[in-house]
Each structure stands twice: as C-alpha cells, then as structure tokens.
Amino acid sequence: MKGNTSKKKNDRWKIVIGAVISITIMIAIVLTVIEKKEVANEQATKPDIEEQSKPTIDGEEQNNSSQNEESNEQQPEQDENNVEEEPTEQKPSVEIDSGGYPVTHVEPTEPMYVDGVMIVNKKHPLPKTFNKGEDATARAAFEKMAASAKNEGFELVAFSGYRSYDYQVTLYTNYLNRDGKAAADRYSARPGYSEHQTGLTFDIGEKGREDLWLTSEFGETPAGQWLMKNAHNYGFIQRYPKGKEDITGYMYESWHYRYVGVELATAIYQANTTLEEYLNIQ
C-alpha cells in the first residue's frame, strides 16, 4: 500500500511541476510578444536616417524663417507709384553755332553710317583723310540717267562732282570772303562737312543753260522738273529740297543730287521727305 501511495505523490508533483513549467513558458511567451509590439511601436514613431539628420537644419530653417518674417515686418512696403527709377545716362548736348555747326569741331576717325548709308551733314563731318575720289557706281548711275534724259530732249551735265577736303577749304573761304559767314553757311559746306567729299554727289545742270547752273531757277525748267521726278529711278535724291532748310541746314538747291541707291531713293521720293527725316537722324 505504501508503494502505491508514494507513487501517487510523485505523480502529483510531476503534474504540479509540469504545470508550473508550462505556466512559466506561457508567461515568457506573452512577455516576449508584448516586448516586440513595444519595440515595433517605437520604431514606427522614429524618423528615417535622413530625417534624423534634419532636426538641426529644420531648426535653423525655422529660425531663419522667423528672422525673415521679423525683417519683413521691419521693412516698410514700397509704394509702386513712388519707386525711384535709376537715372538714364544722357549724352552731353553739343553746342551749335549760328551756322548750324558744332561750336567745337571734333575730328572723326571714320565716316558715320546709318543703315549702311554714309551720312555727311552739319552735325556729322568726314575725316580730313577721307579721299576715295568719285564713286564709280554713282558715276555709272548718272550716265544712265543722263542718257534717259537725252532721249527726252534734255542734256544733263554733272558740272561738279568729287571735291577733296583741301579744295573745299579754298571754295568755302572764297564764299566766306565774298558773302560773309551767315550767307556762306546757307549754301556752302565748311571743310569736312561737304557731301562732295564722299564722291557720291553731283551738281547737275543743263547743257546750254549754264546761266541757270547753281540757281533755284534750274528747278523750274523742264530739264530740272524731269530730273526732280525721275532721279530716284536711278538712285539719286535731291539732297536739299525746298522748305527743308531747318532740317538739312542748307537752302534749297535744285541742282544738288546725292546717290543713295534706287531702293532708298525711291522710298525717300515717295515719302516726300529728306535723308535725315527718313533715317531719323539729325
């Protein structure tokens, strides 16, 4: 009987011990599960590596943002209507004498060109050294025009063409001594300011009517009228038209024609204007 009783007690202890072990294992499993959940939750709330490196930068950005807001608050708003414009650079004005020329002559190094056209007037002189002689294209155009005029019964003559700087000195000085400065400046260019020095200009008259050369009356003759109406077809413009002295600087010269090419001459003729007005120059 004792043997059976001891056996039963041993079996009971085994059961108790097994139960305790089982409970311990279960508790351990439960604790492990709870710990893993907590770790997972902590990792879920942590930023990525890149985000972890940003706290100081974000802090700086926030500080900068705050500083910018403060500086913006301190700066007064500008009135759009009261914005001060930067002054534009203005070219110094050139003093002009009574004859229409600059008081102080500035010797140029090169001729002035506008849209490929050489400009010579009282504001824009040529260098003393400009000495290319008569332009061959301009001469050919005149000969062609003279041939057409001859078919209409008019014999045109280019009695004055290219003039050197030195020759213009002599010519202007003679007119100055004869008529005085005020009168000479209306019809004769000072040295360096003459279109004749370009080699592109001709003083034109009619053969047999030499008494009308260099006179406004030539423009009233049939030959002068034909020239005025047809010169543009050969590339010439009447350089100093009637009523334009305040623009060109010279009195009306019915005989003075400048070669500029057919296209430009036609445009100027059709616009009934001057070279200065057409090219918008002084």
MISEPA-587664 format. One record per residue: residue number from 1; residue in one letter; y, x, z of N, C-alpha, C in turn. Coordinates in nm, 3 decimals, padded with zeros to 5 digits. Example, Ala and Ser with C-alpha at 12.3 -4.5 7.8 and 13.67 -1.06 7.14 Angstrom:
drenba pakol nv nu nw cav cau caw cv cu cw
1 A -00.569 01.319 00.780 -00.450 01.230 00.780 -00.330 01.320 00.780 .
2 S -00.225 01.285 00.708 -00.106 01.367 00.714 00.003 01.290 00.787 .
***
This chain:
drenba pakol nv nu nw cav cau caw cv cu cw
1 M -00.120 00.083 00.000 00.000 00.000 00.000 00.125 00.087 00.000 .
2 K 00.122 00.200 00.079 00.237 00.289 00.084 00.264 00.348 -00.051 .
3 G 00.162 00.382 -00.120 00.186 00.442 -00.254 00.257 00.346 -00.345 .
4 N 00.226 00.223 -00.341 00.291 00.124 -00.428 00.437 00.106 -00.387 .
5 T 00.458 00.107 -00.254 00.596 00.088 -00.206 00.684 00.203 -00.249 .
6 S 00.633 00.324 -00.236 00.712 00.442 -00.277 00.742 00.438 -00.426 .
7 K 00.645 00.397 -00.498 00.664 00.391 -00.644 00.772 00.293 -00.680 .
8 K 00.772 00.178 -00.611 00.871 00.075 -00.640 01.012 00.127 -00.608 .
9 K 01.024 00.203 -00.491 01.154 00.258 -00.455 01.201 00.357 -00.560 .
10 N 01.112 00.441 -00.607 01.151 00.539 -00.710 01.197 00.470 -00.836 .
11 D 01.128 00.363 -00.873 01.166 00.289 -00.995 01.304 00.228 -00.979 .
12 R 01.334 00.178 -00.859 01.466 00.118 -00.836 01.577 00.222 -00.848 .
13 W 01.556 00.341 -00.791 01.656 00.447 -00.802 01.678 00.490 -00.946 .
14 K 01.569 00.495 -01.017 01.582 00.530 -01.160 01.670 00.428 -01.232 .
15 I 01.645 00.301 -01.196 01.724 00.196 -01.262 01.870 00.208 -01.224 .
16 V 01.895 00.235 -01.093 02.035 00.247 -01.048 02.103 00.365 -01.114 .
17 I 02.030 00.479 -01.112 02.088 00.600 -01.173 02.115 00.579 -01.320 .
18 G 02.017 00.513 -01.389 02.037 00.487 -01.533 02.156 00.396 -01.557 .
19 A 02.172 00.296 -01.466 02.286 00.205 -01.482 02.416 00.278 -01.462 .
20 V 02.418 00.366 -01.357 02.540 00.444 -01.331 02.575 00.531 -01.450 .
21 I 02.474 00.597 -01.505 02.499 00.683 -01.621 02.554 00.602 -01.739 .
22 S 02.493 00.487 -01.760 02.536 00.401 -01.871 02.681 00.357 -01.854 .
23 I 02.711 00.318 -01.725 02.848 00.274 -01.698 02.946 00.389 -01.718 .
24 T 02.906 00.510 -01.671 02.993 00.628 -01.688 03.019 00.656 -01.835 .
25 I 02.909 00.648 -01.914 02.926 00.673 -02.059 03.018 00.571 -02.121 .
26 M 03.003 00.443 -02.081 03.086 00.336 -02.136 03.233 00.359 -02.101 .
27 I 03.254 00.399 -01.973 03.393 00.425 -01.931 03.452 00.541 -02.011 .
28 A 03.370 00.643 -02.031 03.418 00.759 -02.108 03.454 00.720 -02.251 .
29 I 03.367 00.636 -02.309 03.395 00.591 -02.448 03.524 00.512 -02.454 .
30 V 03.540 00.422 -02.355 03.662 00.339 -02.353 03.786 00.424 -02.338 .
31 L 03.781 00.521 -02.247 03.896 00.609 -02.227 03.929 00.690 -02.352 .
32 T 03.820 00.734 -02.419 03.840 00.812 -02.543 03.911 00.728 -02.649 .
33 V 03.865 00.603 -02.660 03.926 00.513 -02.760 04.073 00.490 -02.728 .
34 I 04.101 00.466 -02.600 04.240 00.441 -02.560 04.327 00.563 -02.588 .
35 E 04.273 00.682 -02.558 04.349 00.805 -02.581 04.379 00.825 -02.728 .
36 K 04.279 00.797 -02.815 04.301 00.812 -02.960 04.410 00.717 -03.009 .
37 K 04.412 00.595 -02.958 04.513 00.499 -03.000 04.653 00.548 -02.962 .
38 E 04.662 00.602 -02.840 04.793 00.651 -02.795 04.840 00.767 -02.881 .
39 V 04.745 00.858 -02.912 04.781 00.971 -02.999 04.826 00.923 -03.135 .
40 A 04.751 00.824 -03.188 04.787 00.771 -03.321 04.925 00.708 -03.318 .
41 N 04.954 00.634 -03.210 05.085 00.572 -03.199 05.197 00.675 -03.191 .
42 E 05.172 00.783 -03.114 05.271 00.889 -03.103 05.298 00.955 -03.236 .
43 Q 05.190 00.981 -03.313 05.207 01.045 -03.445 05.280 00.954 -03.541 .
44 A 05.255 00.823 -03.529 05.321 00.728 -03.619 05.471 00.725 -03.595 .
45 T 05.511 00.749 -03.471 05.654 00.745 -03.440 05.723 00.876 -03.465 .
46 K 05.649 00.988 -03.486 05.709 01.118 -03.512 05.750 01.129 -03.658 .
47 P 05.870 01.193 -03.694 05.908 01.213 -03.834 05.824 01.320 -03.899 .
48 D 05.831 01.321 -04.034 05.762 01.425 -04.109 05.827 01.559 -04.080 .
49 I 05.763 01.668 -04.129 05.814 01.803 -04.105 05.956 01.816 -04.158 .
50 E 05.982 01.762 -04.284 06.116 01.773 -04.343 06.217 01.698 -04.259 .
51 E 06.172 01.580 -04.207 06.265 01.502 -04.127 06.291 01.568 -03.993 .
52 Q 06.192 01.640 -03.943 06.211 01.707 -03.816 06.316 01.819 -03.826 .
53 S 06.332 01.874 -03.944 06.428 01.983 -03.961 06.570 01.933 -03.979 .
54 K 06.587 01.800 -03.985 06.717 01.744 -04.016 06.805 01.706 -03.897 .
55 P 06.752 01.696 -03.779 06.837 01.645 -03.672 06.970 01.716 -03.660 .
56 T 06.968 01.852 -03.667 07.094 01.923 -03.652 07.185 01.898 -03.771 .
57 I 07.124 01.891 -03.894 07.204 01.865 -04.014 07.263 01.726 -04.009 .
58 D 07.177 01.629 -03.974 07.228 01.492 -03.965 07.340 01.484 -03.862 .
59 G 07.318 01.561 -03.754 07.423 01.562 -03.653 07.552 01.617 -03.707 .
60 E 07.542 01.725 -03.789 07.661 01.782 -03.850 07.724 01.684 -03.945 .
61 E 07.638 01.616 -04.025 07.692 01.520 -04.120 07.765 01.409 -04.048 .
62 Q 07.705 01.365 -03.936 07.771 01.261 -03.860 07.904 01.310 -03.807 .
63 N 07.903 01.436 -03.756 08.028 01.492 -03.704 08.132 01.505 -03.814 .
64 N 08.085 01.558 -03.934 08.177 01.572 -04.047 08.231 01.438 -04.090 .
65 S 08.138 01.338 -04.092 08.181 01.205 -04.131 08.287 01.153 -04.037 .
66 S 08.264 01.178 -03.908 08.362 01.132 -03.810 08.494 01.204 -03.828 .
67 Q 08.485 01.338 -03.855 08.607 01.414 -03.875 08.682 01.368 -03.998 .
68 N 08.606 01.338 -04.109 08.670 01.290 -04.232 08.739 01.158 -04.209 .
69 E 08.670 01.071 -04.132 08.733 00.942 -04.104 08.861 00.961 -04.026 .
70 E 08.856 01.055 -03.927 08.976 01.080 -03.849 09.087 01.137 -03.934 .
71 S 09.050 01.235 -04.027 09.152 01.296 -04.111 09.209 01.195 -04.208 .
72 N 09.122 01.102 -04.257 09.170 00.999 -04.348 09.266 00.905 -04.278 .
73 E 09.235 00.880 -04.149 09.325 00.793 -04.075 09.459 00.860 -04.053 .
74 Q 09.456 00.994 -04.039 09.580 01.066 -04.013 09.666 01.079 -04.137 .
75 Q 09.602 01.081 -04.261 09.678 01.097 -04.385 09.735 00.963 -04.428 .
76 P 09.864 00.954 -04.451 09.923 00.828 -04.494 09.882 00.797 -04.637 .
77 E 09.868 00.670 -04.667 09.832 00.627 -04.802 09.951 00.652 -04.895 .
78 Q 09.917 00.702 -05.017 10.023 00.729 -05.115 10.054 00.603 -05.193 .
79 D 10.181 00.580 -05.212 10.224 00.469 -05.295 10.213 00.510 -05.440 .
80 E 10.132 00.435 -05.515 10.110 00.472 -05.656 10.240 00.478 -05.733 .
81 N 10.334 00.394 -05.694 10.462 00.391 -05.765 10.552 00.507 -05.730 .
82 N 10.519 00.576 -05.617 10.604 00.686 -05.572 10.538 00.821 -05.588 .
83 V 10.431 00.828 -05.672 10.362 00.955 -05.694 10.455 01.048 -05.772 .
84 E 10.477 01.165 -05.720 10.566 01.260 -05.785 10.493 01.331 -05.898 .
85 E 10.549 01.325 -06.019 10.490 01.392 -06.134 10.536 01.536 -06.138 .
86 E 10.444 01.623 -06.180 10.480 01.763 -06.194 10.579 01.780 -06.307 .
87 P 10.683 01.854 -06.287 10.784 01.870 -06.393 10.724 01.939 -06.515 .
88 T 10.755 01.885 -06.634 10.706 01.946 -06.757 10.798 02.060 -06.798 .
89 E 10.734 02.161 -06.855 10.811 02.278 -06.897 10.896 02.243 -07.019 .
90 Q 11.022 02.263 -07.012 11.113 02.232 -07.121 11.160 02.360 -07.188 .
91 K 11.163 02.353 -07.321 11.212 02.468 -07.395 11.363 02.479 -07.377 .
92 P 11.412 02.598 -07.360 11.556 02.614 -07.342 11.631 02.569 -07.467 .
93 S 11.740 02.497 -07.447 11.818 02.449 -07.560 11.890 02.566 -07.626 .
94 V 11.904 02.555 -07.758 11.970 02.659 -07.835 12.112 02.614 -07.867 .
95 E 12.206 02.696 -07.833 12.347 02.663 -07.859 12.375 02.677 -08.007 .
96 I 12.435 02.573 -08.065 12.464 02.569 -08.208 12.614 02.581 -08.231 .
97 D 12.652 02.660 -08.332 12.794 02.675 -08.360 12.842 02.564 -08.453 .
98 S 12.968 02.568 -08.491 13.028 02.462 -08.572 12.967 02.452 -08.711 .
99 G 12.903 02.560 -08.758 12.841 02.557 -08.891 12.698 02.507 -08.890 .
100 G 12.645 02.477 -08.770 12.508 02.427 -08.761 12.404 02.535 -08.735 .
101 Y 12.448 02.660 -08.716 12.357 02.772 -08.693 12.351 02.806 -08.544 .
102 P 12.242 02.869 -08.499 12.237 02.915 -08.360 12.348 03.016 -08.334 .
103 V 12.411 03.005 -08.218 12.517 03.099 -08.184 12.461 03.242 -08.178 .
104 T 12.343 03.254 -08.123 12.276 03.385 -08.116 12.161 03.387 -08.215 .
105 H 12.173 03.468 -08.316 12.067 03.477 -08.417 11.949 03.558 -08.361 .
106 V 11.831 03.499 -08.371 11.709 03.567 -08.330 11.629 03.602 -08.456 .
107 E 11.612 03.729 -08.479 11.542 03.774 -08.599 11.394 03.740 -08.588 .
108 P 11.341 03.657 -08.678 11.199 03.622 -08.672 11.113 03.735 -08.728 .
109 T 10.987 03.733 -08.689 10.892 03.832 -08.743 10.811 03.774 -08.858 .
110 E 10.800 03.641 -08.861 10.724 03.573 -08.966 10.797 03.445 -09.005 .
111 P 10.775 03.394 -09.127 10.832 03.264 -09.164 10.770 03.153 -09.080 .
112 M 10.840 03.044 -09.067 10.787 02.928 -08.996 10.718 02.835 -09.096 .
113 Y 10.599 02.786 -09.058 10.525 02.693 -09.142 10.496 02.566 -09.063 .
114 V 10.508 02.452 -09.130 10.470 02.323 -09.072 10.379 02.255 -09.172 .
115 D 10.257 02.227 -09.130 10.156 02.167 -09.220 10.141 02.248 -09.348 .
116 G 10.148 02.378 -09.334 10.129 02.465 -09.448 10.251 02.481 -09.537 .
117 V 10.364 02.422 -09.497 10.487 02.428 -09.576 10.585 02.525 -09.510 .
118 M 10.634 02.622 -09.587 10.733 02.715 -09.534 10.865 02.642 -09.511 .
119 I 10.918 02.658 -09.390 11.042 02.589 -09.354 11.154 02.691 -09.340 .
120 V 11.259 02.668 -09.417 11.380 02.752 -09.408 11.500 02.659 -09.406 .
121 N 11.571 02.659 -09.295 11.696 02.583 -09.285 11.786 02.651 -09.184 .
122 K 11.888 02.582 -09.135 11.985 02.646 -09.047 11.928 02.677 -08.908 .
123 K 11.814 02.619 -08.876 11.750 02.646 -08.747 11.636 02.747 -08.759 .
124 H 11.584 02.764 -08.879 11.465 02.847 -08.899 11.486 02.946 -09.014 .
125 P 11.527 03.068 -08.981 11.552 03.170 -09.083 11.426 03.246 -09.122 .
126 L 11.439 03.327 -09.224 11.333 03.418 -09.268 11.363 03.558 -09.216 .
127 P 11.260 03.640 -09.203 11.285 03.780 -09.166 11.362 03.850 -09.279 .
128 K 11.440 03.950 -09.243 11.511 04.027 -09.346 11.413 04.091 -09.445 .
129 T 11.295 04.123 -09.395 11.197 04.195 -09.475 11.115 04.105 -09.566 .
130 F 11.137 03.972 -09.557 11.061 03.881 -09.644 11.113 03.896 -09.787 .
131 N 11.030 03.951 -09.873 11.077 03.987 -10.006 10.963 03.977 -10.107 .
132 K 10.913 03.854 -10.125 10.799 03.834 -10.214 10.838 03.801 -10.357 .
133 G 10.968 03.784 -10.380 11.012 03.755 -10.515 10.985 03.611 -10.555 .
134 E 10.999 03.584 -10.682 10.981 03.448 -10.732 10.834 03.408 -10.727 .
135 D 10.809 03.286 -10.680 10.673 03.235 -10.671 10.623 03.193 -10.810 .
136 A 10.509 03.248 -10.850 10.457 03.222 -10.985 10.420 03.075 -11.005 .
137 T 10.366 03.012 -10.902 10.328 02.871 -10.913 10.450 02.782 -10.931 .
138 A 10.555 02.814 -10.857 10.678 02.736 -10.868 10.741 02.753 -11.006 .
139 R 10.739 02.876 -11.059 10.794 02.900 -11.192 10.714 02.824 -11.299 .
140 A 10.582 02.825 -11.287 10.499 02.754 -11.385 10.527 02.604 -11.380 .
141 A 10.546 02.553 -11.260 10.575 02.410 -11.245 10.710 02.376 -11.308 .
142 F 10.809 02.464 -11.291 10.940 02.439 -11.353 10.929 02.440 -11.506 .
143 E 10.857 02.536 -11.560 10.844 02.544 -11.706 10.777 02.418 -11.761 .
144 K 10.679 02.367 -11.689 10.612 02.245 -11.732 10.709 02.127 -11.727 .
145 M 10.789 02.121 -11.623 10.887 02.014 -11.609 10.995 02.025 -11.717 .
146 A 11.040 02.147 -11.744 11.142 02.167 -11.847 11.091 02.125 -11.984 .
147 A 10.963 02.151 -12.011 10.904 02.111 -12.139 10.904 01.960 -12.153 .
148 S 10.870 01.891 -12.044 10.871 01.744 -12.049 11.012 01.691 -12.067 .
149 A 11.109 01.753 -11.999 11.248 01.709 -12.013 11.297 01.731 -12.155 .
150 K 11.253 01.839 -12.216 11.297 01.868 -12.353 11.248 01.762 -12.450 .
151 N 11.128 01.709 -12.421 11.076 01.600 -12.505 11.161 01.475 -12.493 .
152 E 11.235 01.465 -12.383 11.324 01.351 -12.362 11.466 01.380 -12.408 .
153 G 11.489 01.503 -12.459 11.620 01.538 -12.512 11.707 01.616 -12.415 .
154 F 11.649 01.665 -12.303 11.728 01.740 -12.206 11.672 01.882 -12.195 .
155 E 11.760 01.980 -12.208 11.717 02.119 -12.197 11.761 02.173 -12.061 .
156 L 11.665 02.174 -11.968 11.695 02.219 -11.833 11.686 02.370 -11.822 .
157 V 11.774 02.425 -11.737 11.780 02.569 -11.716 11.778 02.597 -11.566 .
158 A 11.690 02.688 -11.523 11.691 02.734 -11.383 11.782 02.857 -11.378 .
159 F 11.911 02.833 -11.354 12.008 02.942 -11.366 12.016 03.030 -11.241 .
160 S 11.952 02.986 -11.131 11.945 03.070 -11.011 11.814 03.041 -10.941 .
161 G 11.738 03.150 -10.916 11.609 03.134 -10.850 11.600 03.219 -10.725 .
162 Y 11.510 03.315 -10.727 11.491 03.401 -10.611 11.614 03.486 -10.583 .
163 R 11.649 03.496 -10.453 11.756 03.585 -10.410 11.707 03.665 -10.289 .
164 S 11.732 03.793 -10.291 11.694 03.877 -10.178 11.790 03.856 -10.063 .
165 Y 11.752 03.904 -09.947 11.838 03.896 -09.829 11.970 03.968 -09.855 .
166 D 11.962 04.085 -09.913 12.083 04.164 -09.937 12.177 04.095 -10.036 .
167 Y 12.118 04.031 -10.137 12.203 03.961 -10.234 12.274 03.843 -10.167 .
168 Q 12.202 03.776 -10.074 12.263 03.662 -10.004 12.377 03.708 -09.915 .
169 V 12.368 03.829 -09.863 12.478 03.885 -09.783 12.604 03.891 -09.868 .
170 T 12.589 03.944 -09.989 12.704 03.956 -10.080 12.760 03.821 -10.120 .
171 L 12.668 03.728 -10.155 12.710 03.596 -10.202 12.783 03.519 -10.093 .
172 Y 12.724 03.515 -09.972 12.786 03.439 -09.864 12.920 03.500 -09.824 .
173 T 12.927 03.631 -09.823 13.052 03.698 -09.786 13.163 03.664 -09.885 .
174 N 13.131 03.657 -10.012 13.230 03.621 -10.115 13.283 03.480 -10.092 .
175 Y 13.189 03.385 -10.066 13.231 03.246 -10.042 13.312 03.236 -09.913 .
176 L 13.274 03.315 -09.812 13.343 03.314 -09.685 13.487 03.361 -09.702 .
177 N 13.504 03.466 -09.778 13.638 03.519 -09.802 13.721 03.426 -09.890 .
178 R 13.655 03.355 -09.978 13.729 03.268 -10.071 13.767 03.135 -10.008 .
179 D 13.670 03.070 -09.939 13.692 02.933 -09.892 13.699 02.917 -09.740 .
180 G 13.668 03.023 -09.667 13.666 03.011 -09.521 13.527 02.972 -09.469 .
181 K 13.508 02.998 -09.343 13.376 02.979 -09.284 13.331 02.833 -09.284 .
182 A 13.417 02.741 -09.245 13.380 02.600 -09.235 13.332 02.545 -09.369 .
183 A 13.405 02.579 -09.476 13.367 02.529 -09.609 13.242 02.600 -09.659 .
184 A 13.236 02.731 -09.642 13.121 02.807 -09.692 12.990 02.762 -09.628 .
185 D 12.995 02.730 -09.499 12.872 02.688 -09.429 12.820 02.554 -09.478 .
186 R 12.899 02.479 -09.552 12.851 02.349 -09.602 12.772 02.363 -09.731 .
187 Y 12.797 02.470 -09.808 12.729 02.480 -09.937 12.656 02.613 -09.960 .
188 S 12.678 02.712 -09.874 12.612 02.841 -09.892 12.542 02.882 -09.763 .
189 A 12.418 02.926 -09.775 12.342 02.966 -09.656 12.380 03.107 -09.613 .
190 R 12.382 03.126 -09.484 12.402 03.261 -09.432 12.279 03.347 -09.464 .
191 P 12.296 03.477 -09.468 12.182 03.566 -09.498 12.064 03.540 -09.404 .
192 G 11.945 03.524 -09.463 11.824 03.496 -09.387 11.793 03.348 -09.378 .
193 Y 11.893 03.264 -09.403 11.874 03.119 -09.392 11.867 03.049 -09.527 .
194 S 11.863 03.126 -09.633 11.864 03.067 -09.768 11.723 03.039 -09.818 .
195 E 11.704 02.919 -09.872 11.575 02.885 -09.933 11.547 02.969 -10.057 .
196 H 11.650 03.020 -10.118 11.629 03.101 -10.238 11.548 03.227 -10.206 .
197 Q 11.554 03.273 -10.083 11.479 03.392 -10.045 11.328 03.366 -10.045 .
198 T 11.288 03.236 -10.040 11.145 03.203 -10.041 11.083 03.226 -10.178 .
199 G 11.165 03.222 -10.285 11.112 03.231 -10.420 11.058 03.098 -10.471 .
200 L 11.081 02.991 -10.393 11.030 02.857 -10.426 11.140 02.761 -10.471 .
201 T 11.262 02.812 -10.481 11.377 02.725 -10.506 11.450 02.765 -10.633 .
202 F 11.497 02.660 -10.705 11.574 02.683 -10.827 11.699 02.597 -10.825 .
203 D 11.811 02.657 -10.868 11.930 02.579 -10.900 11.918 02.545 -11.048 .
204 I 11.922 02.414 -11.077 11.892 02.367 -11.212 12.014 02.300 -11.274 .
205 G 12.037 02.329 -11.403 12.144 02.264 -11.479 12.096 02.236 -11.620 .
206 E 12.185 02.182 -11.700 12.152 02.150 -11.840 12.220 02.250 -11.933 .
207 K 12.142 02.302 -12.025 12.198 02.395 -12.122 12.304 02.324 -12.206 .
208 G 12.416 02.393 -12.224 12.527 02.333 -12.299 12.623 02.257 -12.210 .
209 R 12.585 02.233 -12.082 12.675 02.166 -11.987 12.699 02.256 -11.867 .
210 E 12.726 02.385 -11.897 12.746 02.483 -11.790 12.865 02.448 -11.701 .
211 D 12.958 02.369 -11.752 13.075 02.332 -11.674 13.037 02.242 -11.555 .
212 L 12.919 02.183 -11.561 12.873 02.096 -11.454 12.772 02.162 -11.361 .
213 W 12.740 02.287 -11.390 12.648 02.358 -11.301 12.714 02.371 -11.163 .
214 L 12.635 02.355 -11.061 12.679 02.365 -10.921 12.784 02.259 -10.886 .
215 T 12.777 02.144 -10.953 12.867 02.034 -10.919 12.786 01.906 -10.895 .
216 S 12.844 01.815 -10.816 12.776 01.688 -10.790 12.772 01.601 -10.915 .
217 E 12.866 01.630 -11.010 12.870 01.552 -11.134 12.742 01.568 -11.216 .
218 F 12.673 01.681 -11.202 12.549 01.701 -11.277 12.449 01.591 -11.244 .
219 G 12.448 01.545 -11.120 12.354 01.440 -11.080 12.382 01.307 -11.144 .
220 E 12.502 01.290 -11.201 12.537 01.164 -11.267 12.506 01.165 -11.416 .
221 T 12.476 01.281 -11.471 12.445 01.290 -11.614 12.304 01.239 -11.641 .
222 P 12.274 01.204 -11.765 12.138 01.162 -11.799 12.033 01.267 -11.763 .
223 A 12.066 01.395 -11.784 11.972 01.502 -11.751 11.951 01.509 -11.599 .
224 G 12.060 01.497 -11.523 12.050 01.500 -11.378 11.974 01.381 -11.323 .
225 Q 11.992 01.264 -11.384 11.921 01.143 -11.342 11.771 01.154 -11.372 .
226 W 11.741 01.210 -11.492 11.599 01.228 -11.527 11.532 01.323 -11.428 .
227 L 11.601 01.430 -11.395 11.547 01.529 -11.303 11.521 01.466 -11.165 .
228 M 11.616 01.388 -11.118 11.603 01.326 -10.987 11.483 01.231 -10.980 .
229 K 11.457 01.161 -11.090 11.349 01.061 -11.093 11.212 01.119 -11.126 .
230 N 11.208 01.239 -11.183 11.080 01.293 -11.230 11.037 01.424 -11.165 .
231 A 11.126 01.489 -11.093 11.094 01.621 -11.038 10.970 01.619 -10.948 .
232 H 10.950 01.510 -10.875 10.836 01.505 -10.783 10.702 01.511 -10.856 .
233 N 10.701 01.465 -10.982 10.576 01.470 -11.060 10.533 01.613 -11.091 .
234 Y 10.622 01.707 -11.070 10.592 01.848 -11.097 10.597 01.932 -10.967 .
235 G 10.611 01.862 -10.854 10.605 01.931 -10.725 10.739 01.968 -10.665 .
236 F 10.851 01.918 -10.720 10.985 01.954 -10.671 11.050 01.837 -10.597 .
237 I 11.130 01.872 -10.497 11.213 01.773 -10.428 11.358 01.817 -10.438 .
238 Q 11.447 01.718 -10.445 11.589 01.750 -10.434 11.613 01.781 -10.286 .
239 R 11.642 01.905 -10.257 11.638 01.952 -10.119 11.752 01.898 -10.034 .
240 Y 11.869 01.877 -10.092 11.984 01.831 -10.014 12.041 01.703 -10.076 .
241 P 11.976 01.590 -10.046 12.019 01.463 -10.107 12.155 01.414 -10.055 .
242 K 12.207 01.318 -10.124 12.336 01.259 -10.087 12.321 01.181 -09.956 .
243 G 12.420 01.199 -09.868 12.421 01.124 -09.743 12.331 01.180 -09.634 .
244 K 12.277 01.300 -09.654 12.183 01.358 -09.557 12.235 01.490 -09.497 .
245 E 12.366 01.513 -09.506 12.421 01.640 -09.460 12.397 01.661 -09.311 .
246 D 12.399 01.553 -09.232 12.379 01.568 -09.089 12.236 01.609 -09.054 .
247 I 12.144 01.592 -09.149 12.004 01.628 -09.128 11.972 01.764 -09.189 .
248 T 12.011 01.784 -09.313 11.980 01.910 -09.381 12.076 02.022 -09.345 .
249 G 12.200 01.984 -09.306 12.300 02.084 -09.272 12.387 02.125 -09.390 .
250 Y 12.356 02.072 -09.509 12.431 02.110 -09.629 12.481 01.987 -09.703 .
251 M 12.590 02.005 -09.774 12.645 01.898 -09.856 12.547 01.861 -09.968 .
252 Y 12.569 01.747 -10.027 12.486 01.701 -10.138 12.489 01.803 -10.251 .
253 E 12.369 01.847 -10.294 12.358 01.942 -10.405 12.262 01.884 -10.508 .
254 S 12.320 01.832 -10.613 12.240 01.766 -10.717 12.155 01.865 -10.795 .
255 W 12.185 01.992 -10.783 12.121 02.095 -10.864 12.011 02.175 -10.791 .
256 H 12.001 02.160 -10.658 11.914 02.244 -10.575 11.777 02.176 -10.556 .
257 Y 11.672 02.236 -10.614 11.537 02.179 -10.606 11.439 02.281 -10.548 .
258 R 11.355 02.233 -10.460 11.257 02.317 -10.390 11.115 02.273 -10.426 .
259 Y 11.031 02.370 -10.457 10.891 02.341 -10.490 10.809 02.328 -10.362 .
260 V 10.738 02.215 -10.345 10.651 02.192 -10.230 10.512 02.143 -10.270 .
261 G 10.488 02.128 -10.400 10.360 02.075 -10.446 10.372 01.927 -10.479 .
262 V 10.292 01.882 -10.573 10.304 01.745 -10.623 10.279 01.640 -10.514 .
263 E 10.176 01.660 -10.435 10.140 01.559 -10.334 10.252 01.537 -10.233 .
264 L 10.303 01.645 -10.177 10.409 01.632 -10.077 10.540 01.586 -10.141 .
265 A 10.571 01.638 -10.257 10.694 01.598 -10.326 10.694 01.449 -10.356 .
266 T 10.579 01.398 -10.399 10.569 01.255 -10.429 10.585 01.171 -10.304 .
267 A 10.524 01.214 -10.195 10.535 01.140 -10.069 10.679 01.136 -10.021 .
268 I 10.750 01.248 -10.029 10.889 01.254 -09.986 10.977 01.169 -10.076 .
269 Y 10.950 01.173 -10.205 11.029 01.093 -10.301 11.010 00.944 -10.275 .
270 Q 10.886 00.904 -10.256 10.858 00.762 -10.233 10.916 00.713 -10.100 .
271 A 10.921 00.803 -10.002 10.978 00.766 -09.872 11.131 00.772 -09.873 .
272 N 11.187 00.826 -09.981 11.332 00.840 -09.995 11.391 00.911 -09.874 .
273 T 11.333 01.027 -09.844 11.372 01.099 -09.723 11.387 01.248 -09.752 .
274 T 11.406 01.326 -09.648 11.421 01.471 -09.663 11.297 01.542 -09.610 .
275 L 11.290 01.672 -09.636 11.176 01.751 -09.587 11.175 01.750 -09.434 .
276 E 11.291 01.763 -09.372 11.298 01.764 -09.226 11.251 01.631 -09.168 .
277 E 11.294 01.522 -09.228 11.256 01.390 -09.176 11.106 01.364 -09.198 .
278 Y 11.057 01.401 -09.313 10.917 01.373 -09.343 10.822 01.451 -09.253 .
279 L 10.857 01.577 -09.225 10.772 01.661 -09.140 10.812 01.654 -08.994 .
280 N 10.916 01.573 -08.965 10.961 01.552 -08.828 10.999 01.685 -08.760 .
281 I 11.086 01.759 -08.827 11.134 01.885 -08.775 11.285 01.886 -08.777 .
282 Q 11.343 01.983 -08.710 11.488 02.000 -08.713 11.527 02.109 -08.810 .
***
